[in-house]
Amino acid sequence: MSGQNRADIYPGLEVDIILKKDQRSGKKTRGIVKDLLTSSAYHSRGIKVRLEDGQVGRVADIVED
């Protein structure tokens, strides 16, 4: 599932994000969502979130077990 719809993302969800510094390489960082930073319902490049460890990036994938 992609991270473009805000309704699909909530605190406590495990996601892969792309940090600003990794946008060119596309390197993903896995973590747990702490806060949603994008206020709009949809964003073409992914909803911006803050992870529990403080890193900020756009959701690339939602991790589903």
C-alpha positions in Angstrom: 0.0 0.0 0.0 1.4 3.4 -0.9 1.5 6.3 1.6 -0.3 8.9 -0.5 -3.6 8.9 1.4 -3.7 10.4 4.9 -6.6 8.2 5.9 -4.4 5.1 5.6 -1.7 6.4 8.0 -2.0 6.7 11.8 0.3 6.9 14.9 1.7 3.5 15.8 1.7 2.2 12.1 4.9 0.7 10.8 6.0 2.4 7.6 9.0 2.9 5.2 9.8 6.5 4.6 12.2 8.4 2.4 14.2 11.0 4.2 14.9 14.4 2.5 18.6 13.5 2.2 17.7 10.1 0.6 15.3 11.4 -2.1 17.8 11.1 -4.9 18.8 7.5 -4.0 15.4 6.4 -2.9 16.8 4.7 0.2 14.0 3.8 2.6 14.0 4.0 6.4 11.7 1.8 8.5 10.0 3.1 11.6 6.8 3.6 13.6 4.7 6.8 12.9 4.5 9.2 15.8 2.9 12.3 14.1 1.4 13.1 10.8 2.8 16.4 9.4 0.8 16.7 6.1 -2.6 18.2 6.7 -4.1 17.5 3.2 -6.0 14.3 2.6 -3.7 13.3 -0.3 -0.1 14.0 -1.4 1.4 12.7 -4.7 4.9 12.2 -3.2 3.6 10.7 0.1 2.3 11.9 3.4 5.0 13.5 5.5 5.4 11.9 9.0 7.6 12.0 12.1 8.8 8.7 13.3 9.1 7.8 17.0 12.9 8.2 16.7 12.4 11.8 15.5 13.2 11.3 11.8 11.0 13.1 9.3 10.2 11.9 5.8 7.5 11.0 3.3 5.8 7.6 3.5 6.9 5.4 0.6 5.3 2.1 1.8 3.0 0.9 4.6 4.4 -2.3 6.1 1.8 -5.0 6.3 2.5 -8.2 8.3 
